[in-house]
Amino acid sequence: MVLDYENKVILAPMVRIGRLPTRLLALKYGADIVYSEEIIDHRFIHCKRYVNDALGTIDFILDTDSRPLFRTCKHEKEKVVLQLGTSDGKRALQAAKLVENDVAGIDVNMGCPKEYSTKGGMGAALITQPENVKEILTTLVNGLSIPVTCKIRILPEIDKTLELVRIIESTGVAALAVHGRYKHERPRHPVHCDVLKAITETVKIPVIANGGSSDITCYDDIEKFRALTNASSVMLARSAQWNCSVFRKEGPLPLDVVIKDYIKIAIQYDNHYINCKFCILEMMHETQETEAGKQVRSSLSLHEICNAWGMSDYYIKMSHPTTKVTNTQPQVNGQSNKRIKLDDDVISMDIQCKRCDYDLTNQSPKSILLEWARSKGIKEPVYTTSCRESDRRFCSIVKVDGRKYTNTFWERNKRLAEQGCAIVCLRSLGINDGRKENILNHNNS
């Protein structure tokens, strides 16, 4: 299936937002195409491709990290576009080739105005380098079997903008996404719909209009923006970030429903709690001071985030497949990737044991758990620790009263790994784990 960019509503590439759970949520609510967050080609070319049977995902992971730089699945394969940050066509092609069979298209970021992108000659720096733009896009179009697009910002001079889009069209790209603001402008500035319309009248390829989120809160607003710009399709960033159900033709859903739908997908695909926390707080941008918002801000695991939304039982019920499947290991190009094996009865949380949060000398989670076990007359906790050879990080499992608990965050030493799984056990049993905030709250009550 080849992507069609006519009459589509599209999730824009957004840093930290555009990961698998948000993309799947957008598709659930009616988005036709979803873009990943920007991934820099320098990093991506060093990734290895893992087939994660436990999750049903394809993971691209750096040797120096345990978390995927990019994760995708079959449910989005024909609708997901990977956005690359690049300044060199050959390097971009090398990166795109790694993922060519797992995504529906490749996009080149030529619009990001942030210094971390432009100082490397990437992002919006490219729109003033038409020859480099042509080289990058031509190399990708000629070297890939999937559609190539790019996303730009407009230039202060309309003539130069139109000259640039003609060059882009000449490379054979499938579509062109245009953020209708200048490099120095921010969301508070009005979008230049007149320039967007001029672009649509200049090129024959589909033009995807972006930048109208300030005036878009429902599907009807999307259609108004499309008509105003004469664009083939519309790409949404901030309006989708705040409420992803903006894609629904039937109208948006209440935010709490959207957040709970997001959390369910995040649990299913083992999204890291730090990213979940960031995305949920972005959704709650004007309501973070509510009780739920405060709980999310202080959360140290996905389980704690679930507690804020009354979904603790759901989290336990749907506890991630990697904790329930014995001998299931991701594949690296068909070869087994050696990881810690978990039995059927393991309860896991992805948390980090921070020294600043606990008194590891006098009242550590391990000592609290030991005292609790002795008070109940059960066997003392037994810890089993594994070391990941690639970076010498540790993960532990503790067995207490016939059940096993683990912290899936790989710690830098064995002691912290054991403290981490003790925390998981204590929280699962509803016991105060000694976290300083908990102690303070207990003393003040």
N, C-alpha and C positions, 0 to 999 in steps of 0.2 A: 504494500500500500504506500503510495506517494502522498506526502502532505499536500493538502489543498489550502491555500491561504486566502481564498475568497470567502467573504461573509462569515468570518470567524471571530469568536471572542477568545482572548488569549491571556494567560497568566504571564506577567512580565518577569524577567530575571531579577531577583532581589537577593542581596547578600544576606545569608543566614536564614532568610525566610523561604527561599525557593528550594527546599529539600523535599525528600519523598513524601512526608505526611501532608505538607501544604499542597503539593502538586496533585496528589490523589484526592485531597479534599476539594480542590478546584474542579477536577474532572467529575467528581460525584455531584457537584452542584451545577454542572452544565458548561464548564469551559471546554473549548474544542481542542486547544493546544496549550501545553504548559512548558515554560522554559525553566531550566535549572538556574541556580545562582551561578555567577561567573566563576570559572575555574581556570587558574593560570596555567598555560601550557608547560612552563618550566617545571611545575610540580607534577602535572598529570602524566607527563611522559615517563615518570619514575614509578608510576603505580603498577600494581599487579592485579589482574582480573580474577576475582574469586566467585565461584558459583556457590552461593550460600543456600544449601538445601533446606536447612532448618527454617529459614525465613521465606524462601521462595524468591530470593533477590539475587541480583548481580552486583557485587561490591568491588569497587576500585580502591585499593588500599596501598598507602605508602609503607615501605618496610619499617619506617621510623614511627609509625602510628598504628594503634589498634582500631581506630574508627575509620570508616570509609570516607574518602574524599568525595566520592560520588556513589550513590546507591540508587538502583532502579529495579523495576519488576515488570512482569509480563502485562500487568493491568494498564501500564502507561506506554508500553513499547512503541506503539504506533502513533503516539501523540506527544512524546516528550522530545524537546530540543535541548541539547547540551550547549551552553554558552561558554565560549573560550575567551580568555584574555590573552592577547598575543601581540607581538610586533614583528613577527617573522613568519612567512608563508610555509617554509619547509618544516619549521618546528610545530606550527599549528597543525599541519597535515600529519605529522608523526603522532601528535596527541589525538587527533580525530580518528585516526586509523584504529587506535586501541578500543574505541567505543562504537565504531561504525555499525556493527551488527546488533547493537543493543539499544540504539536510539533511533528516532525518526528523522532527525535533522541536526545540523550543526549551525550555530550562530556565532558571529564574531562581535565582541563588544567594542564598539567604536563611539560610545556615548558617555561612558562614566567620566565625570569631571573631577573625581577625587584624586588627590596628589599621588597616593600610593599606586594608582593605575597610570596616570599621565606621565609621571617621572620615569617610568620604564618604557615610554613610547607607546603605551597601550591606551585603550579607552578613547576619550575625546581628543587625545593628542593626535590620533590618526586622521581626523577629519581635515587637518591642515597638511596632510601628507598624501595627496591623491595617488601618487605613483606607488607608494607602499600599500595603500588600500587596494589598488588594482592587482598588485603582485600577490598579496595574501589571498584575496577572494578568488582570483584565477587559479592559483595553486590548489585551493580546496575544491573548487568546482570540478577541475579536471582530474583530481585525485580521488574523489569520493563517489560512492554509488548512491548516496542519500542527499537530499536537498541542503543547500547552503544559503543562509541569510546573514544579514548584518543589521545592527542597531546603531543609529547615529543620533547626534544632536544637530540642530541647524546652525549655520554660520551667520554672523551679523549682516553680511551682504547676501541678499537673496540670489544674485547672479552666481556667486560662488557656490551657494547651496545647490542650485539647479545644475551647475557644472559637475559638482561632486556626485549627485544622484545619477546623472547620465553615465559617468564613469562606472559607478557601481552596477548599473543595469547592464553595461557592456560586458561585464565579467561572467554573466550567465547565472547570477543568483536567482533563487526561486521567489524571493520577496525581500522587501526593504522595510524595516521598522524605523520609525522616526519619532524621537522625543521632541515635541515642538517647543523647545526652549533653547536659548543659547547656553554655551558652556558655563558662563558665570551665573546663570539664573537658577533659582531654587523653586521648590513647589509653591511658595507664596506668590511668585510672579505669574501673571496670566500666561496661558499657553497661546502660541501664535498660530491660531487656526488658519489664518490667511496663507501663511507659508506652507502649512501642511497641504492645504488645498492646491496651491501652486505646484507642489511636488507631484501630487496625484495627476495633475494635468500635463506633467512633463514626461513621465515615464509610463511604460505599458505594463510593467510588472506590478503585482499587488503591493500596495502600500499599507502598512500597519500603523495606525495613528496611536501615539502614546503621549501621556501628559495631562489627560483630562480628569484625573481622579478627584480634584477639588469639587467638581460639579457632578460626580457620578456616585449615586447611592443605590441605584436599582437598575434593572435591565433596560428599562425605557430610556434612562439617561445614557446608557451605552449607545443605543440606537440614535439618539439625538446628536451625540458626539461624532458618530460615524457620518451622519448626514451633513453635519456642519463642516467636516473636513473633506468630505467626498472620498474617504478612505475605503479600501477593500475590507479591512478588518480593524478591530480595536484591541489594544493591549492595555491591561490594567495592572497597576502596581499598588499604590497605597490604599485605594478603595478595596481591593481584594485582600490586602494585608490586614485591614481593620475588620472586614467581614467578608469572608470568602464566598458566602452565599449570594453576593451581589451578582453572580453569574446566573442565578435562577430566574427563568422567565416568569415564574409564578410569584416572584417577589422575595426579598431577603428574609432570613430566619432570625429569631432573637439570638443575641450574641452568646448566651449561655448554651444554647443548643449547638451552635457552631463550634464552640470551644470543646464541648463534650464529644462531638463528632471527631474533632481533631485529635483529642486525647486517645480515642479508641484506635484510630489509625496509627498513632505514635506507639502505642503499646504493641499493636500487631507487628510493626516493623522495627521494634527495638530502637526507636529514635532516642538519642542521648538526652537525658533530662535537662541539661544546660540549654540545648537548642530548643527543647519544648518550652522551657521557662521563658526564653527570649521571645518566641513566637506568640505565646499566650499573653505576655505582658504587652506586646505590640498590639494585639487585638483589643486589649483592655486600656488602650492609651489614655482614655479620659476617665476611667473608672478604677485605676490601680489602688486608690485609697479605700476601696471597699474591703470588707473582711476577707473575701476570697482573694483579692489582689494582694493583700498583705501576706496571706498564707503562701501564695505562689512566690512572692519575692523572697521569702525566707526558706523556701523549700530546698532540700539537698538531695532529692531523689524524685523519680517519676511517681513513686508511690505517694510521696508527700503532696505532689501536685494533684494527684487524684483525690486525696483527702480534702483538698480545698474545694473540690467540686462534688463531694459526696459520692465519689466513685471508688472508694477503697475496696469494697467487695468485688467490684468489676475487675480491678487491677489484680487482685489475688486469684480470681477465677480464670482470668485470661493471661496469667503469668507467662512470660515469654517462652515460645517454643524451644529456644536454645537451652532452657533450664529443664525441659521435660523430655528431651530426645536423647537417648543413650547412643553414643558412638556416631552421632551425626556430625560431620566435619565439613566445612567449606572446601571447595575444590579450586585449585590454582591451575587453570588451563588443563583441567581433567585430572590433576594430581592432588592427593590429599594434603591439606594444610594442617599441621599438627597443632591442636589447641587443647585446652583443658576439657576433659570429658565430665559431663554432669549426668547424674542419675535422675530417675523419674520423680523423686520426692524432694528435689532441691528447690528452695525458695530463694529468689535472687532479687537484689535491688542494685541499681547503678548509682552508688554514692561514693564520695571521697572522704576519707577520715583526715580531717584537718586538725593539726596540733593546736591551732588557736581556738578551736571549738571545744576541746576536751582537756581535762586534767589527766594526762596519761601516766602521771606518776602516782597520784594518790587515789583517784577514782576513775580508772579507765573503764571502757565498756567491757573489756575482758574480765576485769575484777568484779564488776557488777554482775555479769552473767555467771561467774563462778559462785559468787555468794548466793545468787538466786537458786542455782542448781542444788547447792548444799542445803538451803532452807527447805527445798521441796523433797529432799531425800532421793534425788536422782543422780545418775552417774555424772561425773564432771565432764565438761565440754571437751571434745576431741577435735583438734585442728589438723587439717591436711593442706599443705601449701605447694603450689606449682610455680616454677620460675619460667618466664618467657625468655628464651635465649637471645632473641633479636635485640632486646634492649634491657635485659636484666631487670624486668619488672615482675611483681609477684601478685598472685591471686590465691585466696584461701577459702576453704570450706570448713565450717564447724558443724559437728554433729551433736545435737542436744535432744535427749529424750526420744530418740528414734527418728528425728527429722534433721534435714541438712539445710544449711543456710550459707549463702555466698554473696560477697560484694563483687560485682562484675567489673568494677573499676580496678585497673591494674596499678598497684601501689609501687613506690620506689624501693621499699624494703619489706621484709617478711613481717616485721612487727606491725607495721601499719596495715598490711593485708589482713592479719589476724584480728586487729582491732576493728577493721571494716566489716568483716563477716559477723563479728560479735554484735556490732551495731544493727545489722540486718536482722539478726535473731531477736534482739531485744525489742526492736520496733515491731516485728511481726507478732511478738507475744504481748505487745501493749505495755512494755516495761520502760520506764524512764532510762534512757541510755547514757545519762550523765552529761549530755551536751550542756555547755555552760548557760546557754539561753534557757534551757529547760530548768536548770538549777535555779537561775535567777527568778524565773517565773514562779517556781514552786515556793521559794523563800518569800516572795512578795505576796503570795496568795493567803 
